[in-house]
Amino acid sequence: MTYCLNPDCPQPKNPPGSKTCEACGSKLLLRDKYRISRTLGQGGFGATYLANIVTLPGDPCCVIKQLRPNTTAPQLMEMARELFEREARTLGKIGNHPQIPSLLDYFEEDHQFYLIQEYVAGYTLQQEVKRNGPFSEAGAKQFLSEILPLLRYIHSQKVIHRDIKPANLIRREQDRKLVMIDFGAVKHSQIDPNVAGGAMNAEQTALTNFAIGTPGFAPPEQMAMRPVYASDFYAVGVTCIYLLTGKSPKDIDYNPATGEMMWQQYVNISDHFANVLKKLLEASVRHRYQSIDSIFRDMEMEPYLDSLAQGLATKSNTPPKPNPVYRRQGGAPSSGDLAGPGTAGSSRNSGAGGMAEAIRARRARLQQSGGGSPQTAAQLGGNTIGRARTSLSSSGGKAKPQPKLDYQSFMTAYMKGRRDFAGQDLSLLNFQKIDLSGKIILNQAKLARTNFQEANLTEADFCRASLVGANFQDAILEKAFFHQANLEGAIFRGANLIGANLSQANLKNANFSGANLTGARVTDEQLGQAKMNWLTVLPNGKRAFGKI
């Protein structure tokens, strides 16, 4: 079969060997070189096709990604062109990695944009789970041991993928290695190393709105157009939940008070691994993992790095021993449920192998400085694991409790330049008419019944804060971030909430009478729990007609 690329074609399927489409008359050979055989997927901004390169011996396969803007307006076309060229530049930059498809060609034709990429035969992790069932804990850990070294390479190129999910990870049929695809949502720029997670600089473009990731897999800061390296860690964590449960994020309930995904009831894993996942899935960047090495340490990979490094030295033609990675209901796993321990392949050469050398050196230094009998590798590994487990269980991946501040102590710290009050207890304080504009950080803070009447809190970060009964009457809250905050009974009478982010916030009995919510990120279901009157301006700019 030969497939027509015309998006308006009523019948795109044509007999093999056809030169023009029988339905619309379009040429079927793209650039006299590429013959499309079938569609692989479609989205809002284009489609992906399987094709053959007819000008090369054997007609080898390739993938054609077509970006088709639904407008010819010059400004939007220019934005689409920038998006297209950004993905092409990224693939050209990092596509020499064996676990990233190579860029073969790219061009623009008839207001359509085309990327030609190497074809990767295999199944996505989404398809694997649907065919074989959820992963076991060992399988999820193996996934992390494969994906994290690859992610280390991508981040080393100053690239944030921003759309990591099971559908974008293919298990290559040839060698069973994971291959990461779809770099259409990437962001690459100068990184500020002084910001948690390696935040992007302030320079942003309207193009960012075209590709911010997949809801449920993208963390709060990414949905708010502030992606950081650790944003990819969150997506990896959600992917782990999918692998363990077979459920997408939209099929898992959220805690109405905190907005956290309640995945624990669907998995059967150790407490230690659950704590690792909790830290991967922290909504606050500050409390999420900041490095791949720290994830490996908390996964207790150190005791296994010696054997892992030894396995990497094995010749590639040595058949690996099967290792079951899927959880099945009774019976032995089938051959399709097995993946060799060397699946990570070259991605582990630079990651785990280098880490193994570092661990050996660290062990040697500790033995020399111990003052007593030298510890064995197993003993040292056990001590390291114990420390990691104690650290995780004591903190639970959340902000440590902070002592309650009085008004004077807060203002003294603020006037000295402090802007980060995450986890602080500021409940019942009076900040009426105070100017705290300039991205003050109050995520996970305790602010019950705190008075912010007529205060300026532009771009303030209230992520996951407890704001029960807080008073924001006539406050300026433009672009404030209330993701997963508990705002039950809070007062927003006459408040300016233009562009604020209230996603997954608890708005039960919150009072928005006369508030301006133009452009705010909030659902109708959330607002249905709140109080409004005819003076309330909804996100779409229209007036509300509800009653208090």
BELVEN-V292520 format. One record per helix or strand of 2 or more residues. SS is the DSSP state (2 for helix, 1 for strand). FROM is the first residue (numbers start at 1). TO is the last residue. If there is no record, write none. Layout:
SS&FROM&TO + SS&FROM&TO
This chain:
1&2&3 + 1&13&14 + 1&29&30 + 1&34&43 + 1&46&53 + 1&61&67 + 2&74&94 + 1&103&109 + 1&112&118 + 1&122&124 + 2&125&132 + 2&137&156 + 1&159&160 + 2&166&168 + 1&169&172 + 1&178&180 + 1&187&188 + 1&191&192 + 1&199&200 + 2&206&210 + 2&220&223 + 2&229&245 + 2&249&251 + 2&264&266 + 2&271&280 + 2&285&287 + 2&292&298 + 2&302&312 + 2&335&337 + 2&346&350 + 2&352&369 + 2&377&395 + 2&407&415 + 2&524&528
